[in-house]
């Protein structure tokens, strides 16, 4: 990622040519930016005693954050204790594997969805039940127009304007919510998530947009003597070609990873933002129930369960990696290594990296 010092020479030249009024405006702007930097560099644990919002200040109910940190520990579900244990492991991993902190930018917050009604922030990760969590967030934040998550079409859950994002808020609004709202995310075994993304985006005939945007590029770069039809449609990308695309220095240099295969730590920035709850796809149902209980809606909202017979698991992922050479397996593991470390996932036994 570019450092904050890039472009400083150009900025200095710009200042020298600016009139006095422009200099005053720029000085004010830089002063505001400095305050933002100070805040984001100092974000640690949230203040569980802060009122959730001015609108809610008169209400007696506890916020999810207060329930988590100040509630009766004897009443906590086993799953809730497990979620807190993961939070502690994540903090330790961040201290061990993060050398230096950087400043958050608005683009870093575009995956954070806000529900002001329940003082809640959710960082969505594609291929980790994010469609169902978006449905739940729509029900939670609605004025009653949505009551059942499963009644919301998947396509509607992914319309950006249907949910409020942190990146759309002002700096003061962001600061307040980061400090006083319950923040949570759900993660998944990295290679199982990756195989799930490949299967969904490159082996389904209806995903023509992905075939055109990514498939054609992948085939052009990584398939010698590709046929004209493949170059035009991009609808038959192999898993090996997908892996080659991911580890290709040109991809990392020229393209930003699509959110469906971007690393979780790059989507949600868990070493810069203090997440109070870390759920896992492998224990989705009890973890989701624990989050809903913290919010106080476990009796009125049920998290949608999945009954897919072909869900991507470790055995299926092993089958896909069987045809990937140790050389590419090692390069790919290095790419996703931080997600394995931060979220306490073991190196898959099927990998041949030596």
Residue pairs with C-beta under 8 A, 6 or more apart in sequence:
1 102
4 102
4 103
15 23
15 26
18 26
32 171
35 171
36 103
36 171
37 103
39 171
39 175
40 103
40 104
40 272
41 101
41 103
43 178
43 179
43 272
43 273
43 274
44 274
45 274
46 65
46 178
46 179
46 180
46 181
46 183
46 274
46 276
47 179
47 180
48 65
48 66
48 68
48 69
48 70
49 66
49 70
50 179
50 180
51 57
51 180
52 63
52 65
52 119
52 180
52 181
53 116
53 119
53 176
53 180
55 116
56 63
56 119
61 296
62 70
62 71
63 118
63 119
63 180
63 181
63 182
64 118
64 119
64 120
64 181
64 182
64 294
64 295
64 296
65 119
65 180
65 181
65 182
65 276
67 294
67 296
68 80
68 84
68 182
68 276
68 277
68 294
69 276
77 286
77 289
77 290
77 293
79 283
79 286
79 287
79 289
79 290
80 290
80 293
80 294
82 283
82 287
82 290
83 277
83 278
83 279
83 287
83 290
83 291
84 277
86 278
86 280
86 343
86 344
87 275
87 276
87 277
87 278
89 344
90 270
90 275
90 278
90 342
90 343
90 344
93 341
93 342
93 343
93 344
94 270
94 271
94 342
96 341
97 338
97 341
97 342
98 271
101 271
101 272
102 272
104 269
104 272
104 273
106 167
107 167
108 269
108 272
109 165
109 166
109 167
109 174
110 165
110 166
110 167
111 123
111 124
111 125
111 165
111 259
111 267
111 268
112 121
112 122
112 123
112 165
112 166
112 167
112 183
112 268
112 273
113 121
113 122
113 123
113 124
113 134
113 137
113 163
113 164
113 165
113 166
114 120
114 121
114 141
114 163
114 164
114 165
114 166
114 169
114 177
114 181
115 121
115 122
115 137
115 140
115 141
115 164
116 141
116 164
116 177
117 140
117 141
118 140
118 141
118 295
118 296
118 297
119 180
119 181
119 182
120 137
120 140
120 181
120 182
120 184
120 295
121 166
121 177
121 178
121 181
121 182
121 183
121 184
122 133
122 137
122 183
122 184
122 185
123 183
123 184
123 185
123 267
123 268
123 273
123 275
124 130
124 133
124 134
124 185
125 185
125 186
125 187
125 188
125 193
125 264
125 267
125 268
126 197
126 259
126 260
127 188
127 193
127 196
127 197
127 200
127 260
128 186
128 187
128 188
128 193
128 264
128 281
129 186
129 281
129 284
129 288
129 306
130 186
131 154
131 157
131 158
132 149
132 303
132 304
132 306
133 186
133 288
134 157
134 158
134 163
135 149
135 150
135 152
135 157
135 304
136 149
136 292
136 301
136 303
136 304
137 163
138 146
138 149
138 152
138 157
138 162
138 163
139 146
139 147
139 148
139 149
139 152
139 301
140 295
140 297
140 301
141 163
141 164
146 152
149 301
149 302
149 303
149 304
150 304
156 162
166 174
166 177
169 177
178 273
182 276
182 277
182 294
182 295
183 273
183 274
183 275
183 276
183 277
184 275
184 276
184 277
184 278
184 279
184 291
185 264
185 268
185 270
185 275
185 277
185 278
185 279
186 278
186 279
186 280
186 281
186 284
186 287
187 264
187 278
187 279
187 280
187 281
187 339
187 343
188 196
188 280
188 281
188 282
189 281
189 282
189 314
189 317
189 345
189 348
190 263
190 264
190 336
190 339
190 340
190 345
191 317
191 321
191 332
191 336
191 348
192 312
192 313
192 314
192 316
192 317
193 281
193 312
194 261
194 317
194 336
195 239
195 312
195 316
195 317
195 320
196 311
196 312
197 260
197 261
198 239
198 242
198 261
198 320
199 312
200 207
200 260
201 207
201 210
201 214
201 260
202 210
202 211
202 214
202 215
202 235
202 237
202 242
205 235
208 235
211 233
211 234
211 235
211 237
212 233
212 234
214 234
214 237
214 245
214 258
215 233
215 234
215 235
215 236
215 237
216 231
216 232
216 233
216 234
217 234
217 245
218 234
218 237
218 241
218 242
218 244
218 245
219 226
219 230
219 231
219 234
219 236
219 237
219 241
220 226
220 231
221 244
221 245
221 248
221 250
222 241
222 244
222 245
222 248
223 230
223 241
230 236
239 320
239 323
239 324
240 323
240 324
240 328
243 324
243 328
243 332
244 328
245 251
246 257
246 261
246 332
246 335
247 328
247 331
247 332
247 335
251 257
256 262
257 263
257 266
259 267
263 335
263 336
263 338
263 339
264 270
264 339
264 342
264 343
265 271
265 338
265 339
265 342
268 275
270 278
270 342
271 342
277 290
277 291
277 294
278 343
279 287
279 288
279 290
279 291
280 287
280 343
284 303
284 306
285 303
285 305
288 303
289 298
289 303
292 298
292 301
292 303
310 316
314 348
314 350
317 348
317 350
318 348
318 350
321 329
321 348
321 350
321 351
322 350
324 332
326 352
326 353
326 354
329 351
329 352
329 353
330 353
333 340
333 347
333 351
333 353
339 345
340 346
340 347
